[in-house]
Amino acid sequence: MAGRMAEISPQIKKHKGLPSEELLSFEMQFLREGHLAGVLDLQEQVAKSLPSAEILRLHSGRFFEKALRAERAGLGIFTGDGLVAFSLICIPPRERNLGSEVGLGEEELCKAAHLQVVAVHPAYRGNSLQRRMAERHLQVLREMGYEHVCSTVSPQNPFSLRNFLEQGFVIKALKVKFASQWRYIVYKNLLRPIAIGPEEAAVSLSDIASQLELLESGLLGFDLRTGPSGILVAYAREGGSTESLHLKEAPPH
Ligand SMILES: CC(C)(COP(=O)(O)OP(=O)(O)OC[C@H]1O[C@@H](n2cnc3c(N)ncnc32)[C@H](O)[C@@H]1OP(=O)(O)O)[C@@H](O)C(=O)NCCC(=O)NCCS
């Protein structure tokens, strides 16, 4: 059927890790306008489950309606419960293009796309659904000839940030956006994996001031790790000439 696609591992766990855990078949499909009600309903359920409203920027019905008209822009994960996760790419207008916030030149902005929004129903977390959908989006964007992909992530959202960094994105900026909320701006080049030099600093995810200084001095955030004092973000410079370079490319999951 149009819009459907094969998945190598066609089963996911509902209530993963709980006594009620179940193994269920699922399907990843491209979304269209007819999925609007399901997307809005899921966005509402996910928003209600969050510890802080800052984590997820809510999108309006009008926004989704327009976005879902674009071919291959929306992806959904379906089980017997219906739509349990969605993700959306967006080709931004010039004035909202995050490429200009990560240093892309004017002529590059038309090759930049956004991973706009992703949400997984709480009962289905832990199945790498964000990463599975992002992989498919990146494949679509490559096929469409895009080179640059940007997204925003809250410093209060280590789950999403970890997924981005593990898929080869780097933190290029940290800014106040969306009604005074801090957001990392993460970036990935689809044609050239970014080579990251040896680690120069690791600071707490919640230490905004130190991260602003590191980014200001030209470092990029490239890894998350959990230490005794909480979650740390590792920073390094792009490029370098030693063997200790990390090549930022997504490992297969
Ligand atoms: C961010 C999000 C999409 C990740 O969902 P996912 O793809 O299911 O996450 P993963 O499979 O990578 O989860 C990895 C681990 O983190 C846990 N986890 C993921 N999201 C979590 C959350 N919001 N709260 C608590 N634990 C979470 C998973 O249970 C899993 O744990 P395990 O390794 O012990 O099994 C999901 O948390 C979500 O929908 N959050 C609300 C919306 C949001 O933040 N969107 C992103 C905006 S940038």
The ligand as an ORCA input file, in Angstrom:
! r2SCAN-3c Opt
* xyz 0 1
  C      12.233     12.052     23.092
  C      11.380     10.828     22.751
  C      10.788     10.990     21.364
  C      12.284      9.586     22.796
  O      11.474      8.440     22.694
  P      12.082      6.985     22.263
  O      12.503      7.006     20.845
  O      11.088      5.993     22.690
  O      13.356      6.922     23.207
  P      14.532      5.820     23.206
  O      14.033      4.528     22.628
  O      15.739      6.433     22.620
  O      14.732      5.636     24.777
  C      15.986      5.306     25.353
  C      15.777      5.118     26.852
  O      15.309      6.359     27.433
  C      14.025      6.161     28.055
  N      13.172      7.341     27.720
  C      12.949      7.871     26.487
  N      12.168      8.956     26.592
  C      11.904      9.115     27.921
  C      11.158     10.068     28.658
  N      10.545     11.096     28.034
  N      11.097      9.938     29.995
  C      11.737      8.923     30.642
  N      12.468      7.974     29.991
  C      12.551      8.084     28.631
  C      13.462      4.930     27.401
  O      12.505      4.309     28.226
  C      14.712      4.092     27.187
  O      15.073      3.495     28.416
  P      15.789      2.028     28.414
  O      17.082      2.195     27.676
  O      15.928      1.739     29.887
  O      14.835      1.120     27.688
  C      10.252     10.653     23.817
  O      10.809     10.714     25.118
  C       9.148     11.721     23.717
  O       8.197     11.564     22.965
  N       9.300     12.765     24.526
  C       8.297     13.837     24.551
  C       8.358     14.675     23.290
  C       9.752     15.181     23.001
  O      10.539     15.391     23.903
  N      10.060     15.361     21.708
  C      11.365     15.791     21.276
  C      11.465     17.255     21.223
  S      13.114     17.664     20.597
*
